[in-house]
Amino acid sequence: MEIHLVYVIGIVSLLVALYVYLTRNNNFFKSFPIPCMQVEPLFGSHRKLLLKQISLHDFVRSCYERFPNAKIFGLFEMITPMFVVRDPELIKQITVKDFDHFVNHRAILPGDESSSRNSSIMFTKVLFNLNGQRWRNVRNTLSPAFTGSKMRQMFTMIVECSENMIKELATFTGQEFEVKNLFIRFTNDVIASCAFGVRINSFRDKENVFYRYGKDITNFGRLKVFLKMMGYQLIPKLMAWLEIDIFDREHVQFFIDLFRQSVQEREQHGIVRPDMIHLLMQANKGKLRYQPTDHEEVEGFATAKESNDEKVVPEDMVKLSENEMVAQCLIFFLAGFDIIASVMTFLLYEVALDPEIQQRLYEEIQQVSESLDGKSITYDALQNMRYLDMVVSETLRKWPSQPATDRLCNQDYKVTDVTPNVDIIIPKGCIVSIPIAGLHYDPAIYPDPTRFDPERFNDENKHKIPLGAYLPFGLGPRNCIASRFALMEVKAIVYQLLRNYEFKRSERTPVPLKLAKGFASTSAEKGIYLQLSPRQVE
């Protein structure tokens, strides 16, 4: 009997300790004169999200809309308190003007910069997760790889992949098909070619290793990945000590071996191919530099502008370890495989629902095609397509691939007038969340926000959008380094598709569209089915 009592006391004590641990931050926002989302033990403010009752996109929007008059409010991501900023001007200050207070994203793993560099965990080495001076140096080293001049060099490879896709689509004529699965095969071919120098055709070789591994890596809904992410939320030090990577070791080793083999072959045989591996090799030799052009670059509205193009000097560039180079190729593959395919999917969905928009876009495509006199589309011709840019920009507003982003406050930061004449201090070490999806659906910024309207981004209207209210690729020095590549890829395939085919609703086209629930990337819950009809291409 006494032994049973000891067990009971032990279990109760353990549960009490666990409860105290999970609720230790629950009163964090009590001392701040700002509203706060309800908090529950373990779940924080995320119960519906963790239980997959709502999509991340819709969750961010619902939180944003809950406090329409607040400049900033509180939220708990499980046991972690976060300041959510919903004021575009304050977002601009945090990400640009006062960037020195918010240099880093939240720490994925505990520890300092040097421990992350020496870790065997590949996820810590991607640019997004680097901190401090190492992030600055690696960013400066890689930035010249994503300029317009480098995009021109890669463009022919993207055109080749898009033309392969058009040929294969002939078998779909008049049929209903799931759009994203089609685009994932296209983006898989593009990333294999542009990142690793491997030519594949996923429409013919349907289960190639790149495609299989890409499906695995981007499936964040897998139980194993979910448990790893939960572990880093609740017991980060133990997870780091055990060196548990978000990426599976099998996948990481495949890309390491591929990278080594490619580098060895290029060095032995003097092979030069304008892809990511070549650019990384150039960067490591100190030969990668910004190349000035003799004409003004035409940039898409959504392009994330580099804030340090003119400031980069050789001293700011560093040699990357082999694992760091592989990590950049891996995250390039990860983002390009699923995220870009989703953007393409949403764009086709929207133009299929609105034939007038599709027709106007087709007319612009026809005009450009005729001006090329039978030649393939060029990078500069694509960049000059104004209506295509408007349609892409509106797609990224309505369906941002990243519904929210964050910054880590590295020194106490004063926010003035959170309520009239009341200031607060965001303490050092706290996380600031930026609700991108909420901002993109704010009716005060985008009237009738659920309507797909490319005219928001015409020459007359686009200048009315506050700088901190349109963030498909982030803002400031921490913006997405590969935005030019992403936009180029999306526009290239849209040009080819609408030049050759008309897209229409089918019986299975979801209207209204429901998004996949949980922490999954922004995607349709049950896929998006469309029907296509061939055009008469001269």
VENJOVEN-V761434 format. One record per residue. N is the residue number from 0. RES is the residue in one letter. SS is DSSP state (2 for helix, 1 for strand, 0 for the rest). PHI is phi in degrees with one decimal (none if undefined). D_LAST is the distance of its C-alpha to the last C-alpha in whole Angstrom. Layout:
n=[N N]
res=[RES RES]
ss=[SS SS]
phi=[PHI PHI]
d_last=[D_LAST D_LAST]
This chain:
n=[0 1 2 3 4 5 6 7 8 9 10 11 12 13 14 15 16 17 18 19 20 21 22 23 24 25 26 27 28 29 30 31 32 33 34 35 36 37 38 39 40 41 42 43 44 45 46 47 48 49 50 51 52 53 54 55 56 57 58 59 60 61 62 63 64 65 66 67 68 69 70 71 72 73 74 75 76 77 78 79 80 81 82 83 84 85 86 87 88 89 90 91 92 93 94 95 96 97 98 99 100 101 102 103 104 105 106 107 108 109 110 111 112 113 114 115 116 117 118 119 120 121 122 123 124 125 126 127 128 129 130 131 132 133 134 135 136 137 138 139 140 141 142 143 144 145 146 147 148 149 150 151 152 153 154 155 156 157 158 159 160 161 162 163 164 165 166 167 168 169 170 171 172 173 174 175 176 177 178 179 180 181 182 183 184 185 186 187 188 189 190 191 192 193 194 195 196 197 198 199 200 201 202 203 204 205 206 207 208 209 210 211 212 213 214 215 216 217 218 219 220 221 222 223 224 225 226 227 228 229 230 231 232 233 234 235 236 237 238 239 240 241 242 243 244 245 246 247 248 249 250 251 252 253 254 255 256 257 258 259 260 261 262 263 264 265 266 267 268 269 270 271 272 273 274 275 276 277 278 279 280 281 282 283 284 285 286 287 288 289 290 291 292 293 294 295 296 297 298 299 300 301 302 303 304 305 306 307 308 309 310 311 312 313 314 315 316 317 318 319 320 321 322 323 324 325 326 327 328 329 330 331 332 333 334 335 336 337 338 339 340 341 342 343 344 345 346 347 348 349 350 351 352 353 354 355 356 357 358 359 360 361 362 363 364 365 366 367 368 369 370 371 372 373 374 375 376 377 378 379 380 381 382 383 384 385 386 387 388 389 390 391 392 393 394 395 396 397 398 399 400 401 402 403 404 405 406 407 408 409 410 411 412 413 414 415 416 417 418 419 420 421 422 423 424 425 426 427 428 429 430 431 432 433 434 435 436 437 438 439 440 441 442 443 444 445 446 447 448 449 450 451 452 453 454 455 456 457 458 459 460 461 462 463 464 465 466 467 468 469 470 471 472 473 474 475 476 477 478 479 480 481 482 483 484 485 486 487 488 489 490 491 492 493 494 495 496 497 498 499 500 501 502 503 504 505 506 507 508 509 510 511 512 513 514 515 516 517 518 519 520 521 522 523 524 525 526 527 528 529 530 531 532 533 534 535 536 537]
res=[M E I H L V Y V I G I V S L L V A L Y V Y L T R N N N F F K S F P I P C M Q V E P L F G S H R K L L L K Q I S L H D F V R S C Y E R F P N A K I F G L F E M I T P M F V V R D P E L I K Q I T V K D F D H F V N H R A I L P G D E S S S R N S S I M F T K V L F N L N G Q R W R N V R N T L S P A F T G S K M R Q M F T M I V E C S E N M I K E L A T F T G Q E F E V K N L F I R F T N D V I A S C A F G V R I N S F R D K E N V F Y R Y G K D I T N F G R L K V F L K M M G Y Q L I P K L M A W L E I D I F D R E H V Q F F I D L F R Q S V Q E R E Q H G I V R P D M I H L L M Q A N K G K L R Y Q P T D H E E V E G F A T A K E S N D E K V V P E D M V K L S E N E M V A Q C L I F F L A G F D I I A S V M T F L L Y E V A L D P E I Q Q R L Y E E I Q Q V S E S L D G K S I T Y D A L Q N M R Y L D M V V S E T L R K W P S Q P A T D R L C N Q D Y K V T D V T P N V D I I I P K G C I V S I P I A G L H Y D P A I Y P D P T R F D P E R F N D E N K H K I P L G A Y L P F G L G P R N C I A S R F A L M E V K A I V Y Q L L R N Y E F K R S E R T P V P L K L A K G F A S T S A E K G I Y L Q L S P R Q V E]
ss=[0 2 2 2 2 2 2 2 2 2 2 2 2 2 2 2 2 2 2 2 2 2 2 0 0 0 0 2 2 2 2 0 0 0 0 1 0 0 0 1 0 0 0 1 0 0 2 2 2 2 0 0 0 0 1 2 2 2 2 2 2 2 2 2 2 2 0 0 0 0 0 1 1 1 1 1 1 0 0 1 1 1 1 1 1 0 0 2 2 2 2 2 2 2 2 2 2 0 2 2 2 0 0 1 0 0 0 0 0 0 0 0 2 2 2 2 2 2 0 0 0 2 2 2 2 0 2 2 2 0 0 2 2 2 2 2 2 2 2 2 2 2 2 2 2 2 0 2 2 2 2 2 2 2 2 2 2 2 2 2 2 2 2 2 2 2 2 2 2 2 2 2 0 0 0 1 1 1 2 2 2 2 2 2 2 2 2 2 2 2 2 2 2 2 2 2 0 0 0 0 0 0 0 0 0 0 0 0 2 2 2 2 2 2 2 2 2 0 0 0 0 0 2 2 2 2 2 2 2 2 2 2 2 2 0 2 2 2 2 2 2 0 0 0 0 0 0 0 2 2 2 2 2 2 2 2 2 2 2 2 2 2 2 2 2 2 2 2 2 0 0 0 0 0 0 2 2 2 2 2 2 2 2 2 0 0 0 0 0 0 0 0 0 0 0 0 0 0 0 0 0 0 0 0 0 0 0 0 0 0 0 0 0 2 2 2 0 0 0 0 0 2 2 2 2 2 2 2 2 2 2 2 2 2 2 2 2 2 2 2 2 2 2 2 2 2 2 2 2 2 2 2 2 0 2 2 2 2 2 2 2 2 2 2 2 2 2 2 2 2 2 0 0 0 0 0 0 0 2 2 2 2 2 0 0 2 2 2 2 2 2 2 2 2 2 2 2 2 0 0 0 0 0 0 1 1 1 1 0 0 0 0 1 1 1 1 1 1 1 0 0 1 1 1 1 1 0 0 0 0 1 1 1 1 0 2 2 2 2 2 0 0 0 0 0 0 0 0 0 0 0 0 0 2 2 2 2 0 0 0 0 2 2 2 0 0 2 2 2 0 0 0 0 0 0 2 2 2 0 0 0 0 2 2 2 2 2 2 2 2 2 2 2 2 2 2 2 2 2 2 1 1 1 1 1 0 0 0 0 0 0 0 0 0 1 0 0 1 0 0 0 0 0 1 0 0 0 0 1 1 1 1 1 1 0 0 0 0]
phi=[none -65.5 -64.9 -60.2 -63.8 -61.4 -60.9 -62.0 -61.4 -62.9 -65.0 -62.9 -62.2 -65.0 -65.3 -64.2 -62.3 -64.1 -62.5 -61.4 -64.6 -75.1 -111.2 -64.0 -103.3 -61.5 -98.4 -55.3 -86.4 -61.2 -88.7 -107.7 -81.0 -132.7 -70.7 -143.9 -67.0 -61.6 -119.2 -125.6 -53.7 69.2 -73.7 63.2 -101.7 -109.7 -56.9 -61.4 -72.2 -65.6 -90.0 56.7 -98.8 -154.9 -79.3 -61.4 -58.0 -70.6 -63.9 -62.0 -62.8 -64.9 -65.2 -59.8 -77.8 -69.6 -123.6 -63.8 -102.5 -89.0 -83.1 -155.0 -142.8 -99.6 -153.1 -114.1 -93.1 58.6 -102.2 -102.9 -74.3 -137.5 -90.0 -99.1 -99.0 -118.1 -105.5 -56.9 -66.0 -68.0 -61.2 -62.3 -62.5 -66.5 -87.2 -122.8 -60.8 -107.8 -56.9 -61.5 -85.9 -137.9 -69.2 -107.6 -78.4 -58.1 -73.1 -73.4 -125.3 -72.5 118.3 -92.8 -60.3 -67.9 -67.6 -67.0 -65.9 -89.9 -69.4 -87.0 -80.2 -63.1 -61.9 -76.8 -99.6 -69.9 -53.6 -56.7 -97.6 -73.9 -123.0 54.1 -65.9 -64.9 -60.9 -57.1 -66.7 -68.3 -59.6 -63.8 -68.4 -87.9 -52.7 -62.3 -75.0 -120.5 -81.6 -58.5 -64.4 -72.9 -64.4 -60.2 -67.7 -82.9 -59.4 -61.6 -67.9 -67.9 -60.9 -59.5 -65.0 -67.6 -67.8 -61.2 -65.8 -61.0 -61.3 -71.2 -68.1 -57.4 -76.2 -94.8 -51.7 77.6 -97.1 -91.2 -148.1 -85.3 -69.9 -64.8 -58.9 -65.8 -69.1 -62.2 -67.1 -66.3 -64.6 -60.7 -65.4 -63.3 -69.4 -58.6 -75.3 -79.8 -97.3 -115.7 69.8 -111.0 -89.7 -136.9 -130.6 -72.2 -79.9 -102.0 -92.5 -68.2 -119.6 -64.4 -63.9 -62.1 -65.7 -63.4 -69.6 -61.6 -60.9 -69.1 -62.7 -88.7 -89.3 -76.4 -83.7 -61.0 -58.3 -61.7 -67.6 -59.8 -66.3 -63.0 -66.9 -62.6 -61.4 -71.9 -76.6 -97.0 -133.6 -61.4 -65.4 -65.7 -61.9 -68.9 -62.7 -79.5 52.6 -89.0 -90.8 -64.3 -79.2 -69.9 -60.8 -61.0 -68.2 -59.9 -64.7 -60.1 -72.2 -63.3 -62.8 -63.8 -62.2 -59.9 -62.8 -65.3 -62.5 -61.7 -64.7 -68.4 -71.1 -72.7 -110.6 64.5 -76.7 -122.3 -138.0 -74.7 -119.7 -64.6 -61.9 -61.3 -65.2 -66.5 -63.3 -63.4 -61.8 -69.3 -92.4 73.5 -104.0 -90.9 -136.1 -65.8 -110.7 -64.4 -105.0 -90.3 -145.6 -74.6 -72.7 -93.7 -108.9 -68.2 -59.0 -81.0 -57.9 -79.2 -77.8 -73.7 -95.7 -132.6 -54.3 -85.7 -97.8 -72.5 -123.7 -51.9 -65.6 -84.6 -98.8 -133.6 -81.4 -101.3 -70.5 -58.7 -63.9 -66.9 -67.3 -62.5 -61.1 -67.6 -64.1 -67.6 -72.8 -61.2 -65.7 -60.0 -69.4 -72.5 -71.8 -99.9 -64.4 -67.0 -61.1 -66.6 -59.8 -61.2 -63.1 -64.5 -63.6 -63.7 -59.0 -66.9 -74.0 -69.5 -77.6 -126.3 -56.8 -65.7 -64.8 -62.3 -66.4 -64.6 -66.2 -62.7 -63.7 -65.8 -61.6 -61.7 -61.1 -67.6 -59.1 -66.1 -69.1 -84.3 54.8 85.4 -84.7 -67.6 -59.2 -106.6 -59.9 -68.5 -63.0 -64.8 -63.9 -86.9 -82.3 -70.9 -70.2 -58.4 -64.1 -63.8 -66.5 -63.9 -61.8 -69.6 -60.9 -70.5 -71.3 -73.8 -128.5 -63.4 -67.9 -114.8 -63.6 -152.8 -135.2 -145.9 -140.5 -100.1 -76.9 -100.2 -158.6 -48.1 -130.7 -89.0 -112.5 -91.5 54.5 -63.9 -132.5 -47.5 64.5 -121.5 -109.4 -134.7 -114.1 -80.0 -68.7 -55.2 94.2 -85.7 -101.8 -108.1 -103.8 -114.4 -83.1 -57.0 -61.4 -63.1 -62.4 -69.6 -114.6 -75.2 -65.5 -71.8 -103.1 -125.0 -53.9 51.0 -65.5 -78.8 -84.3 -83.1 -137.9 -60.1 -65.7 -58.6 -112.9 -76.8 -61.0 -78.6 -97.0 -63.3 -75.4 -83.1 -80.6 -59.9 -57.0 -89.4 -114.2 -132.5 -135.4 -64.0 -122.8 81.5 -151.9 83.0 -58.0 -93.8 -70.3 -71.4 -69.5 -105.6 -62.7 -61.7 -63.7 -60.2 -66.6 -61.2 -65.4 -61.2 -65.9 -63.0 -76.2 -63.5 -56.8 -65.5 -65.7 -74.9 -68.5 -103.7 -140.0 -107.0 -106.6 -133.3 -65.5 -121.8 -63.2 -99.6 -66.7 -75.9 -137.5 -73.8 -82.5 -108.9 -92.7 -61.8 -86.5 92.0 -83.0 -62.0 -64.1 -62.5 -155.8 -69.0 -62.3 -122.8 80.0 -123.2 -103.1 -135.8 -119.0 -126.0 -125.7 -69.4 -96.6 -87.1 -95.4 -84.6]
d_last=[90 90 87 85 86 85 81 81 82 79 77 77 78 74 73 74 73 70 70 71 69 66 67 68 66 66 68 66 64 68 69 66 65 62 61 60 58 61 61 62 64 61 58 59 57 54 55 52 50 52 52 49 49 47 44 44 42 44 47 46 45 48 51 49 50 53 55 53 55 56 55 56 57 58 56 58 55 58 61 59 59 56 56 53 52 50 50 47 50 52 49 48 51 52 48 48 52 54 52 55 57 54 52 52 50 53 54 53 56 59 61 60 57 59 59 56 55 57 56 55 53 49 48 50 49 45 45 45 48 50 53 54 54 53 50 50 50 47 45 45 45 41 40 39 36 34 34 30 31 31 28 26 28 27 23 22 24 22 19 19 21 18 16 18 19 15 16 19 18 16 20 20 18 20 23 25 26 28 26 28 29 25 25 28 27 24 27 29 27 27 30 31 29 30 34 35 33 32 29 28 26 27 25 26 30 31 34 34 37 35 34 37 39 36 37 41 41 39 41 44 45 46 50 51 49 50 54 53 52 55 57 56 57 60 62 59 62 63 59 59 62 61 58 55 52 49 47 48 50 48 44 46 47 44 42 45 45 41 42 45 43 40 42 45 42 41 44 45 42 41 38 36 33 32 32 35 38 37 38 41 42 42 43 46 47 47 44 41 41 39 37 37 34 34 32 32 30 28 29 28 31 32 33 36 38 40 43 45 42 45 48 47 49 50 53 51 49 50 50 49 50 48 48 47 44 43 44 41 39 40 40 36 35 37 35 32 32 33 33 29 28 30 29 25 26 28 25 23 26 26 23 23 26 25 22 22 22 19 17 19 17 14 14 15 13 10 12 13 10 9 13 12 10 9 12 13 15 18 21 22 19 19 23 22 20 23 22 21 24 26 25 26 29 30 29 32 34 34 34 35 36 39 41 44 45 49 51 54 57 59 62 63 61 62 60 61 61 60 62 64 66 66 64 64 64 61 63 62 61 59 55 53 50 47 46 42 41 44 43 39 41 44 43 45 42 39 40 39 38 37 34 31 30 28 30 33 31 30 32 34 35 35 38 40 40 43 42 44 42 39 39 36 37 40 42 44 45 45 41 38 38 34 33 30 29 29 27 24 24 23 21 19 18 18 15 13 15 14 10 10 13 15 19 22 26 27 31 32 30 33 34 36 35 38 39 40 44 46 45 42 39 37 35 35 38 36 33 30 28 25 22 18 16 12 9 6 4 0]
